Amino acid sequence: MADGQPTQGVGDVDSQTSATTASGHNTSPDTFHEKQNLDKQAHSTTNTHILDIEGGQDQAAPAEPVAAAPKPDPSPAQEPSAVQLAIIVVPLCAALFLAALDITIVTTALPTIVADFDSSAGYTWIGSAYLLTNAAFTPTWGKLSDIWGRKPILLLVAFIFFVGSTLAATSVSISMLIVARCIQGLGGGGIVVLVNICVSELVSPRKRGQYLGYLAIVWALASALGPILGGAFTQRVTWRWCFYINLPITGVVFIVLCFLLHVHNPRTPIWDGLAAIDWLGSLTITGGTLMLLLGLNFGGVTFSWDSAAVICLIIFGLVVLISFFFVEWKLPKYPIVPLRIFKQTSNVAALVLCFSQGFCMIGGSYYLPLYFQAVLGAQPLLSGVYLLPYAISFSMCSFFTGILIRKTGQYLPTAWTGIIIMTLGFGLLVDLPDSAYWPKIILYQLVAGIGVGANLNAPLVALQANVNPGDIAPATATFFFTRVLSSAVSVVIGGVVFQNQMQKHFAELVLTLGPDTAGKLAGSSASTSVGIVNGLPREERRVARAAYHDSLRIMWIVYVAFAAVGMLASAFVSKKVLSATHNKATTGLKAEEEKRKAAGS
């Protein structure tokens, strides 16, 4: 290029620096240094944003102090245009859409899948295998991106997701499909974390709520469309298209990000990076999470809750997870989850609020369709349509609260308002009618969805605002680990309460339905036996639906209690006006060493 100016890519800050230097190459040294000082002052007094490029140089402008956190010394950067942001955010949203879609797309295809493979034992594992590896490896992906950079790890997890989808689509046995779903979950969990980290680092703290709101809409859309698409593929083509659909989109996303995502790349040598990994921390958090979630998935389904297998898995899982914190406290040079994140009460409160919100969010998504099918007699595909008021309200509310956070620079009013409305909304679900009175059903879903949506991203914004910019990745990974864990626990606790209540109706069901049918409805298979209800004679159907309605009503009370815990936690989230200045993020072993030294000083 002329005058030695490199071509400017998306988010290319070093090319602008080179252009400024080249344009001033005939000035005197004094004039040049004066110009540099004026440029630094302009950077410190304007709201500027731009992405760093691979291998970019740090500029010496101090970051805004963050309470009780080590401070690496990031620098302000210029704002990328709307087009530049769109080029990056759109493929990131597409990747997130697929990762979220694969959670729910198999729900309506499961009966056909297990029938094709003649393996009813694989019914629960096809869905849970994805979530198991998704949750277990979430914290590790954040730290790996700190060591090798965001782009290489994001491309890696996209490739893993592609491989898992290919294997799932071409599976020849139920075992192969379950293994493929594990691989999918491994990549899908990494996509969720890396997309949120990248988006958080593309913009200033004040704009994060808005852009995380875009991700929330994508997540809600994928969650709502999943059962519908799964049912349509299964009925019109084949269930294998639930996985084939990922291949072309993931391929395009991979190519676009490979050429157009320009973020800081430390170019860490592979062996140096491997030596820097917190292997013991990775082993304990992954192993502990897998044991805990396996125990929760086995309980009441594969084995009884008082069986040795379930008890040992849960107890040892909890012990290993507790040992993880002792490992992180003393042993690793670069811990997966720096414990300094938990030194502030506000950060712990934000994570508790995240757990409460995630617990209730998945409860609504999981058990409202059960209400539609068991109490109202809806078919599985139609129950997904009935869920749209809940899904649309929480996605749109998340987006608009993101805009509000950007306008005001405050997240606390959103968090407080959201948790109050969420508690009210799930309280209203206790009063869901036993017949199709749609004004009440839609209104209750809207209120619950608004409350869930208002706190979908506010706790994350609060957490990121109160940690050092260098800890954004592990803090974000910890946040999503908390959310995935809360989702798994929510489904189990909700299911246990529901099944126990159905068991209390056993005597009543036996009198009307007989011991065989009553045993199917009152046992651990109550949630999977709703199809039986619709085939019963009118009076027997009325009794069965009344039992389901009453059991779900008690279950919703438990969700109200967890929402109240989140309300209590929100009182301890500290107030902080979000900065409109964007500081570029740096990764690599040099940045990790600076953070380690700052933490020890």
URSULFEN-V482699 format. One record per helix or strand of 2 or more residues. SS is the DSSP state (~ for helix, > for strand). FROM is the first residue (numbers start at 1). LEN is the number of residues. If there is no record, write none. Layout:
# URSULFEN-V482699
<<SS | FROM | LEN> <SS | FROM | LEN>>
This chain:
# URSULFEN-V482699
<<~ | 2 | 3> <~ | 13 | 11> <~ | 29 | 17> <~ | 82 | 23> <~ | 110 | 8> <~ | 120 | 17> <~ | 138 | 11> <~ | 150 | 20> <~ | 174 | 29> <~ | 205 | 32> <~ | 241 | 20> <~ | 270 | 7> <~ | 279 | 20> <~ | 308 | 23> <~ | 339 | 5> <~ | 345 | 30> <~ | 380 | 7> <~ | 388 | 21> <~ | 412 | 18> <~ | 438 | 17> <~ | 458 | 8> <~ | 469 | 36> <~ | 506 | 8> <~ | 515 | 8> <~ | 526 | 3> <~ | 530 | 5> <~ | 538 | 33> <~ | 589 | 12>>
